[in-house]
Amino acid sequence: MNNRFKVTGFFYQINRYKFRKYLNIKKHNSKREIPDLMVIMMNPGSSRPLHGSDKYCVEIEAVPDNTQNQIMRVMSNCNFEYARILNLSDLREPKSSVFYKKIDEIEKYKIAHSIFDDKRNSDFENLFVKNIPVIFAWGVNKKLKELATLAMNKIGIEKYIGLKKEGVDFAFYHPLPPNYNKQKEWVEKITEMIIARNKKYR
């Protein structure tokens, strides 16, 4: 997958905390300037720049991971050229248990780490593209309820794409579950939902 797409991200740092504002996945040689798919996930995890420092606040080439490969598979299935990933939190931290602790820390410093925070309306307006398919895929941990609810209220759409956990309004399964068959199932079901949506809105 990686040889078909270019992955770039906007990385930044506040104090000792590392963040990523957004990630763009774009087919090589595509001339498309506006994303045709939005994806909202939990946080950037272990995402990092391919080369150099992440302190310069510019969009640079990024190292893709297995989760992004799942998004690329959906893009290929649906003939999308350009996807943008936003996160409930910009905080880069691969371990979920550490992530939740750091969230408490940075909120004490009043760092607006979520693009869905009203303090970051400008970022949201500039980066969130309306009237295209939006995948919700941030996971099902109950600790995400506050951030997930913030995002859903900010986005304000009813026709989202996502595999919702039964009985839980804010929980949507992650693209990369541990089970390989479940990973395939996620791609297949999300693809089906997007195709159905596109037929409806033609």
Secondary structure, DSSP 8 states (H G I E B T S, - for coil): -GGGEEEEEEEEEETTEEEEEEEEEEETT----S-SEEEEES--TT--BSSS-S-S-SEEEB---HHHHHHHHHHHHHT--EEEEEES--B--S-HHHHHHHHHHHHHTT----TTSGGGHHHHHHH---SS-EEE--B--GGGHHHHHHHHHHH--S--B--B-TT-TT-B--S--SSHHHHHHHHHHHHHHHHHHHHHT-
